[in-house]
């Protein structure tokens, strides 16, 4: 069950959160996993990857922490 608690998705119904990777706040995070140390986000301005027909995302690795916004 701890594995599911470490996974955060922008639309998982657990409210708004701030995501930090190696102490730096990352905005527009699509999903992250604190136990694996991975965060996927959309850089601004948004770009479309026409080969995959998706919005371009980047993956960061490091110490991922999540802080709930009340």
N, C-alpha and C positions, 0 to 999 in steps of 0.2 A: 504493500500500500504506500510505502514511502516514495516509491518510484513515481506514482501518480501525483503525489503532493509536490514533487520537484518540477513537474511539467506545467508550464503556464502558456496559455493561448489568449490572444486578444479578445476572443468571444466565448470564453469558458464560463462566464457568469459569476466569477469571483470578485468582480469590481475592478476599479482602476488601480494600477500599480506603476511604480517606477522601477526600471531595470538598470542595473549597473554591471558593467563588464570591466574588471580590473580597476574598480573605483570610479570609472567614468560613466555618467548617465547616458543612456542610449534611448533615443526617441524613435517612434514608429516601429516598435518591435512587433513582429507577427507572432512569433512563439519563441520560448526559451526553455531550457532544462538546466536547473541549477546543479543537479548531481553529475551531469555529463559536461557542464561548462560550455554550453553552446547557446548562442542567441542569434536569431535570424531577423533582420530588419530591412525596411525599404528606405534607401537613401533618398534625400530630397535634392533636386527635383525628381519626381518619379519618372522612370523610363520603362519602356516596354521592350521585352526581349522577344523579337518577332520570330525567332527560331522556335521558341517554346510557346509563343502566344500567351505570355504571362508578364506580370509586372516584375521588373528586375529586383532581386533581393541579394543581400550580402550576408555571409555567415561569419560571426565572430566567435573566437574561442578564448577561454580564460576563466577567471573566477567570476561567476555570475551570481549576483544577489538580487533579490526582489524585495521591494518595500511597498507595503500597501498604503494607498492614499485614502485618508478618511474624510 
